[in-house]
Amino acid sequence: MSNPAEIFGENVFSISVMKERLPKETFKEVKNAIDNGKRLSPEAANVVANEMKQWAIEKGCTHYTHWFQPMTGITAEKHDSFVSPTDDGNIILRFSGKELTQGEPDASSFPSGGLRATFEARGYTAWDPTSYAFIKEGVLCIPTAFCSYGGEALDKKTPLLRSMEAINKQALRVLKLFGNEDVNGVKTTVGPEQEYFLIDKDGYNARRDLIYTGRTLFGATPPKGQQMEDHYFGVIKPRVQAFMKDLNDELWKLGILATTEHNEVAPSQHEMAPIFTTTNIATDHNQLTMEIMKKVAQKHDLVCLLHEKPFAGVNGSGKHNNWSISTDTGLNLLEPGDTPYENAQFLLFLTAVIKAVDEYQDLLRISVASAGNDHRLGANEAPPAVISIFLGSELSEILDAIENDTPYGAKEKELLKIGVHVLPKFPKDTTDRNRTSPFAFTGNKFEFRMLGSASSIALANTVLNTAVAEALKQYADKLEGSADFTSALHDLIKSEIKSHKRIIFNGNGYDDAWIAEAEKRGLSNLKTTPDAVAHYLDQKNKDLFISHKVYSEAEMVSRHEVFLDKYCKLLHIEAMTMLEMAKQDILPAVSSYSSTLADNIAAKDQIGIKSEFESKTLSDIAADMKSAYEAYSALSTSIVDVEKEEDLVKKADTYKDVIKSQMEALRASCDKLETETAAEFWPFPTYGELLFAVR
């Protein structure tokens, strides 16, 4: 059994490794780059590159890659060897500072949303020294940003890093007002909980829908699903336990702080959670986690499904983004304190988050939008598409007291005025957790529960960081020039609570009554990806990102196009897969069974035996086959027509409004046929076989 203390970070070119291997001055320069964003000198880069190469070679590496995160949502890498030829026909192993800090992969085939023409191939990767290099599959991987020849961001990391700079800048302004002269940096931290399914490899290989799309496009509900609630936190099965052990070992070697693992609600569904770390590193780690989950599963003859809704009728998989904000002195700014000074500071940062979520609820919804997540949100297993904040009763009562200038608590005789009275000590767990809330305060952090399991967490955190940075900027602008800071602070918090309290909801987010109430409050309910993405280029959203230099307008326009293009392509693949499976597998199989039934009826007729079962079944199948073929024909025609549409917005709307409903109709007929067809005729594994095969 592996000892975590011995293997943790063994494949990471970490601070401790650099401190041991680099000259003192070089290490100091690297540390300054990591902590303060200072650029490394060419001389220091050369030293780092040489030591990194030597370290990697000692661990068996022959190649390196600039590891980056294009707008595909997954990672990309191009491997180059350390080998360089010499004049005498031999080789030397070489890796320079220039090769460390900058690479040039072909950018022409990655999504760019019009930022690059197909024939314009040049793109650059730039080393991100704040995220440590690591070894994966015998290759030295260097985390990098990815941009075009003209400098536009073509990836998810670059805007995230920009958003971290934005919130750092504005948070420091606010902290200085409270006398925090010792604080030099503010960073957001994230701990993303990851849900996933594990199914047997043989079952996976027998289902084209799983292979092509990551989810089952057909499948009748089995007699048993999750209704007994016996899988949640249940005893972990031996094959799954072996998988989890190997997964932990691989993650620990890469310095990923995996801690919690358990069975989730649905059969064959599980969850892994890491410890918090800086947001851009957490993003890198989560991308690695998803990749390694899939690789480790294969070694156990399993397949890891990360789709948000791989099986209808049971819970889908999400990714809970636990977000907080901390100083370089170790203070969590969302941790309530025990003194008036700390309480006031906490309340201002809390109010900034409330303001950010209310004013940019559309952007937060967009940040989790995908064709897969549309199946999951609002399905009594995940938060609804309506954004709201859960604060709990005690904190809500405190905000009410501030808003209304009324006493808080039975023993409080005077008004609760910021900076005058001490906020009552606020325990970490003052209330029960609300699993139906999209955005819940959980003691010293916010849990953004709407992300889909397959998503990169980069965009959601880019939006969160930037929106909160904007709120803090507005607060700093108002407070920096105030003659009476305490009064101005109290009035500001009071005003902001009144302006944004509509976003606070502590009840059951699954209740239909809340959806009606949210509409009365003026909250948005953007149920699908096209509905949400339609607001991405709203002027207020462009102003937000451009003013904080997180995206340029061109970068935003490109991402709007990438969103819609990906949505259309995913639904096109799903529709084409359904048509193929229906025509080549389901309808021929049912037809064969129908022939057998007809033969049995004829044989029984000859000897005078009634064939009630066969006759009724054949009649039902005939009606359902007619419905299935009609649905197949309608979808076949529509899929050809929609691909002729050149307007991407109209195309996405057609997929949403027409293609999806026709896919649902085809599925309904075919799923009914599954319940009517003898098991030996059905062409692929059923839900029951897929969900309960792993033991």
VEXDOKOL-167854 format. One record per residue (C-alpha): residue in three letters; x, z, y. Coordinates in steps of 0.02 Angstrom, whole numbers, plus 50000, padded with zeros to 5 digits. Layout:
<sites>
AlaXZY ...
</sites>
This chain:
<sites>
Met500005000050000 Ser500664995250172 Asn501125008750295 Pro500365003850464 Ala501735012950559 Glu503065002650470 Ile502274985350484 Phe501394986850653 Gly502034973550772 Glu503424967750655 Asn503034949650698 Val502904952350886 Phe504274949751016 Ser503664965451100 Ile504294976351241 Ser505234987251117 Val506054972051037 Met506534964951207 Lys507214981651265 Glu508304982351110 Arg508934964351117 Leu509014959451300 Pro510344964451427 Lys509714978251542 Glu509574967251697 Thr508664953551602 Phe507474966151525 Lys507134973451697 Glu506714956051763 Val505554952551616 Lys504684969251640 Asn504434965151824 Ala503664948451774 Ile502474957051655 Asp501984971351770 Asn501974962551939 Gly501814944051902 Lys503544939751967 Arg504294923251910 Leu505804924051795 Ser507414916251858 Pro508074901451756 Glu509564911951704 Ala508464925951637 Ala507324913351550 Asn508824906151458 Val509364923351399 Val507604927651341 Ala507434910851252 Asn509064913051159 Glu508644930651100 Met506874925451054 Lys507574910950951 Gln508824922150862 Trp507474934950823 Ala506314921450756 Ile507674913350650 Glu508104930350575 Lys506294931150520 Gly506354914050438 Cys505684902850578 Thr506274884950599 His504954879450726 Tyr504134885650884 Thr502514881150972 His501684883851139 Trp500054892051082 Phe498624888551202 Gln496734889151219 Pro495964872651273 Met494124870751315 Thr493724867651132 Gly493514886451116 Ile494854887650982 Thr496754887850993 Ala497974873350989 Glu499794871650941 Lys501124858050923 His502634863150820 Asp504404858550874 Ser505964863050777 Phe507464872350845 Val508534858450771 Ser509634848050889 Pro510914835050831 Thr512774836350868 Asp514004822250897 Asp514814824750728 Gly513204821750633 Asn512754839950606 Ile511444850750691 Ile511334866350795 Leu509814877450826 Arg509394876951010 Phe507994884051119 Ser508194884351308 Gly507354893651448 Lys506504877551501 Glu505794875051327 Leu505174893051329 Thr504314892251498 Gln503584874651493 Gly502974862451362 Glu502114845551367 Pro500774842651235 Asp499684827151245 Ala498174831751351 Ser497164815851326 Ser496124821351176 Phe495634838751235 Pro493994841451329 Ser494274839551515 Gly492544836051583 Gly493184821251685 Leu494724830051755 Arg495794817851657 Ala495524799851608 Thr495794795851424 Phe497344785651463 Glu498104799951565 Ala499004809451430 Arg500154821451521 Gly499764840051514 Tyr500844855451532 Thr500914872351448 Ala501644886951546 Trp502254903051464 Asp501194918551495 Pro502484932651487 Thr501114945951493 Ser500584941051316 Tyr501994943351192 Ala502674929551080 Phe502324931750896 Ile502684923950726 Lys501264916050627 Glu501484906550464 Gly503354905650495 Val503184898150669 Leu503664906450834 Cys502094905950941 Ile502254907251131 Pro500604911151221 Thr500384898951364 Ala499204892351496 Phe498724873951490 Cys498524862851643 Ser498444844451689 Tyr499774833951775 Gly498854837351938 Gly498834856251910 Glu497004858251859 Ala496654871351725 Leu496214863251559 Asp496064879651465 Lys495204896451459 Lys496744907251490 Thr497194900951664 Pro495514905451746 Leu495534922151655 Leu497254926351726 Arg496664920951899 Ser495134932251884 Met496254946851836 Glu497264943851994 Ala495664943352096 Ile494984959952034 Asn496704967952050 Lys496824962652232 Gln495094968852283 Ala495144984852180 Leu496794989752262 Arg495984987852433 Val494594999752384 Leu495755012252301 Lys496845013252457 Leu495305018952553 Phe495205033952436 Gly497035038052464 Asn497725031152300 Glu499415026652373 Asp500265028252203 Val499235014452122 Asn500114997652117 Gly499034988151995 Val497294987451921 Lys496874978851757 Thr495294976251658 Thr495354980851475 Val494294974751331 Gly493934979651152 Pro492924965651068 Glu491974970550911 Gln491894955750792 Glu490464952450669 Tyr490604939850527 Phe489924934750356 Leu490904933250194 Ile490214921950059 Asp490894915249895 Lys491944899449913 Asp491034890249774 Gly489354892549860 Tyr490094886750025 Asn490854871049948 Ala489154866249876 Arg488314866250048 Arg488704851850166 Asp487804860650307 Leu488994875450298 Ile490494864050286 Tyr489994852850432 Thr489104865150549 Gly489534882950496 Arg487704887150467 Thr486344883450340 Leu485144870250404 Phe483974872750256 Gly483544888050155 Ala481964897050102 Thr481864915850130 Pro482364925249972 Pro481314939749904 Lys482634951849966 Gly483534950350131 Gln483954965050244 Gln482274973650238 Met482904988250133 Glu484284991750261 Asp485414996150115 His486894985550168 Tyr487204993350339 Phe488675005550325 Gly488475004350136 Val489875005550008 Ile491044990850035 Lys491164979549883 Pro492864978049797 Arg493184959749845 Val492724963350025 Gln493784979150027 Ala495274969049963 Phe494964956250099 Met494874969750233 Lys496494977750173 Asp497434961150183 Leu496624957150350 Asn497194973850422 Asp498974971050362 Glu499054953650441 Leu498304959750605 Trp499424974950615 Lys500964964050589 Leu500424954450745 Gly500174970350846 Ile498274968850843 Leu497494986150849 Ala496174983950714 Thr495385000850677 Thr493555000550623 Glu492784990650479 His491074992150396 Asn489594982950322 Glu488354976350449 Val486464974850436 Ala486284958050347 Pro486854955450167 Ser488654949150163 Gln488874953350348 His490284964450411 Glu491124970350571 Met492894973750633 Ala493324982650795 Pro495004984450884 Ile495644997051011 Phe495564992151195 Thr496984982251272 Thr497274971951429 Thr495984958151442 Asn497084942751424 Ile497994950551276 Ala496324955751200 Thr495754937751219 Asp497304931151130 His497114944250995 Asn495284940050965 Gln495694921550945 Leu497044926450820 Thr495844938250731 Met494564924550701 Glu495904912750637 Ile496674925650521 Met494964931050455 Lys494694913350392 Lys496424911950314 Val496364928750227 Ala494614925250160 Gln495244909350076 Lys496554919449981 His495134929649905 Asp494074914349860 Leu492924918950003 Val492404909850161 Cys492234918750327 Leu490754912450429 Leu490884915450616 His489334905550667 Glu488114915850771 Lys486664912350652 Pro487254906050482 Phe485654911350393 Ala483864910950458 Gly482834926550430 Val484284938950434 Asn485324945450578 Gly486564933950660 Ser488304939050716 Gly488834944250889 Lys490384950250978 His490214966051083 Asn491344964851233 Asn491804982751284 Trp492444980851463 Ser493254993451577 Ile494434994151726 Ser495985005051743 Thr497455008351858 Asp499295007351814 Thr499325026351835 Gly498145028351687 Leu496495031551777 Asn494935023451703 Leu493905018951857 Leu492295019651756 Glu492655037451697 Pro491605050051796 Gly492695063751869 Asp492465082151910 Thr492895081952096 Pro491965074652247 Tyr493405062452274 Glu493355055852096 Asn491455055652090 Ala491295045352247 Gln492595033052187 Phe491745031752016 Leu490045028952097 Leu490715015152209 Phe491495005752062 Leu489915008551959 Thr488875001552101 Ala490034986552114 Val489714982451931 Ile487824984351955 Lys487884972852106 Ala488964960052014 Val487824959351862 Asp486264957751969 Glu486914944252086 Tyr487764934151949 Gln486594936851801 Asp486494917951782 Leu488384916451764 Leu488434930351635 Arg487094921451535 Ile488074905151550 Ser489654913851491 Val488854917151320 Ala487894900851307 Ser488094889851154 Ala486984880351034 Gly487334893450902 Asn487004908551012 Asp485334901251068 His484704904950890 Arg485234923150903 Leu484794929451077 Gly483104937651086 Ala482824936850898 Asn482584955650873 Glu484384957350820 Ala485254954050985 Pro484864956951168 Pro483604945251248 Ala484164931051361 Val483644942051509 Ile485134951351583 Ser484894969851621 Ile485964985551633 Phe485705001451533 Leu486365017151621 Gly485465031051530 Ser484295043951603 Glu485555055851684 Leu486555042951779 Ser484955033951829 Glu484265050251899 Ile485865052851999 Leu485715035552075 Asp483875038652114 Ala484345054852204 Ile485635045752308 Glu484445031552349 Asn483035042952403 Asp484085057052481 Thr483235069352364 Pro483975084152269 Tyr484715080752099 Gly484375093551963 Ala483285108851964 Lys484615120352040 Glu485195108452176 Lys484555115152343 Glu485355102552458 Leu485375083652462 Leu486635074952352 Lys487785067352482 Ile489325057952427 Gly490915067252468 Val490005083352512 His489295089652348 Val490145088652181 Leu489255077352059 Pro488765087951908 Lys490025085751768 Phe489515069851679 Pro489845071051491 Lys490445055251407 Asp488885053951298 Thr487445059251409 Thr486155048651320 Asp485855038751162 Arg486575021051151 Asn485375006751183 Arg485754992751060 Thr484414981551139 Ser485274981151308 Pro486344966151353 Phe487464976551467 Ala487554995151428 Phe488575009151505 Thr489325019151362 Gly490225033751443 Asn491755025651522 Lys491495007051494 Phe490164993651488 Glu489694985151326 Phe489204966951354 Arg488264963351192 Met487704945351217 Leu489274936051161 Gly489134925651004 Ser490304929150859 Ala491194912250868 Ser491494912751056 Ser493104915351148 Ile492914930951256 Ala493884922551397 Leu492414915551497 Ala491334931151490 Asn492774941651556 Thr493234928551686 Val491464929851754 Leu491434948851746 Asn493124950751832 Thr492704938451970 Ala490944944852004 Val491554962852016 Ala493024957152125 Glu491764949452246 Ala490744965552255 Leu492334975752286 Lys492874963452421 Gln491234965552513 Tyr491374984552499 Ala493164984652563 Asp492684973352708 Lys491334985752760 Leu492285001852732 Glu494004997252801 Gly493374996852979 Ser492195011952971 Ala492445026353093 Asp491705039152971 Phe492225034152796 Thr491165047352705 Ser489555042852795 Ala489885024252778 Leu490235026452593 His488625036252565 Asp487585023552661 Leu488395009052569 Ile488075016152395 Lys486295020852444 Ser485945003452511 Glu486704994752360 Ile485705005152236 Lys484105000552327 Ser484584982052332 His485064980452149 Lys484064993252051 Arg482954979451979 Ile484354975451856 Ile484324993151782 Phe483214995151628 Asn483385009351502 Gly481985004451384 Asn481764993251233 Gly482434975951272 Tyr481564968851118 Asp479844973251184 Asp478824958551250 Ala478204969951389 Trp479984970651457 Ile480094951751467 Ala478504951751572 Glu479164966051678 Ala480834957051703 Glu479914941951769 Lys478994952951895 Arg480674959851950 Gly481324942351980 Leu482614942751840 Ser483074926251759 Asn482614922051579 Leu483704907251533 Lys483264904951351 Thr484344890151305 Thr486064883351347 Pro485404868651452 Asp484254880651547 Ala485734891951588 Val487044878751623 Ala485874870551749 His486344884851867 Tyr488224884251842 Leu488504873451995 Asp487314883052108 Gln488134885252279 Lys488304904152264 Asn489244901952100 Lys490404888752171 Asp490714899852322 Leu491154914452209 Phe492444905752102 Ile493204895052238 Ser493384909452362 His494334919852235 Lys495354904752177 Val494774906551998 Tyr494134888551985 Ser494214873952103 Glu492614864052127 Ala493314850152018 Glu493694862751880 Met491914869251889 Val491154851851881 Ser492234848151730 Arg491664863751639 His489844859851675 Glu490104843251587 Val491064851151442 Phe489644863751415 Leu488314850251401 Asp489394838051303 Lys489814851251172 Tyr487984856451159 Cys487444838451128 Lys488824835051002 Leu488464850650901 Leu486614846850889 His487004828750846 Ile488114834350702 Glu486764846350642 Ala485394833250651 Met486434820250560 Thr486884833050426 Met485054837250402 Leu484594819050383 Glu485984816350256 Met485524831650153 Ala483674827650157 Lys483894809450104 Gln485314811349980 Asp484964828449906 Ile483274836449938 Leu482034822049928 Pro482854814049773 Ala482914831049686 Val481084834549722 Ser480624816949670 Ser481494819649503 Tyr480564835849478 Ser478934827049523 Ser479274814049388 Thr479554827849262 Leu477914836049314 Ala477014819349299 Asp477744816549126 Asn477194833949072 Ile475444830949139 Ala475344814449044 Ala475994822348883 Lys474734836648893 Asp473314824548930 Gln473704815148769 Ile473454830748665 Gly471994837248767 Ile472844851848854 Lys472444855949035 Ser473934855149152 Glu473344866349294 Phe475074872449347 Glu475874855249342 Ser474414846749429 Lys474284859549569 Thr476174859849594 Leu476294840949595 Ser474874839949722 Asp475714852749836 Ile477394844149821 Ala476644827149860 Ala475884833950023 Asp477484842650073 Met478564827650029 Lys477464817150142 Ser477714829750284 Ala479584830450251 Tyr479764811650252 Glu478754810150412 Ala479874823250494 Tyr481414814250426 Ser480814797650498 Ala480414805150669 Leu482114813550680 Ser483004797750623 Thr482204787750763 Ser482464800950897 Ile484294803750857 Val484644785350885 Asp483684785251048 Val484474800951121 Glu486234794351093 Lys485824779751208 Glu485524791651353 Glu486994791351475 Asp486434805351590 Leu487174820851509 Val485894832851584 Lys484434822451521 Lys485284820451353 Ala485514839251332 Asp483704842251382 Thr483124829551253 Tyr484134838251118 Lys483374854751172 Asp481574849151190 Val481404835251060 Ile482794835150932 Lys482784853950899 Ser480904854250867 Gln481034839350750 Met482444847850657 Glu481354863350639 Ala479924852850571 Leu481054844550442 Arg481744861350391 Ala480024869250373 Ser479444855650254 Cys481044855850152 Asp481084874850141 Lys479314874450074 Leu479834861449946 Glu481224873149889 Thr479924886349843 Glu478954873449742 Thr480384865149650 Ala481094871449485 Ala482764880149512 Glu483744868349399 Phe483234853549507 Trp483684861249676 Pro485284852649734 Phe486244867049814 Pro486404886049812 Thr484934895749882 Tyr484984909650011 Gly484874922649874 Glu486364915049784 Leu487394913849943 Leu487014930950015 Phe487194941149856 Ala488584932049762 Val490034942849824 Arg490234958449718 
</sites>
